[in-house]
Amino acid sequence: MTNETTSKLWSAVKLELSCEFMKPNFRDKLRNKLLTIKQTSEYAGYVGKFRKSNCIVQVDSMTAMKLSLFRFF
């Protein structure tokens, strides 16, 4: 069984490993994907994809807010 602390620690380890071994243009491709992501199914799936991508690319908070707001209009 895992608890919340273990889960967060494992997520941090996975992020560090992926940053260490990913291709040099990975962040650019992911940033472009983040800027063009569209909601095609349920809201929870969209938010999950957005948060995962934003965690890796780390778009500033104002841009992230604008992206998440304007996708619904």
HUCORHU-V318260 format. One record per run of one state. SS is the DSSP state (H for helix, E for strand, L for the rest). FROM is the first residue (numbers start at 1). LEN is the number of residues. If there is no record, write none. Layout:
SS/FROM/LEN, SS/FROM/LEN
//
This chain:
L/1/3, H/4/18, L/22/4, H/26/11, L/37/6, H/43/15, L/58/3, H/61/10, L/71/3
//
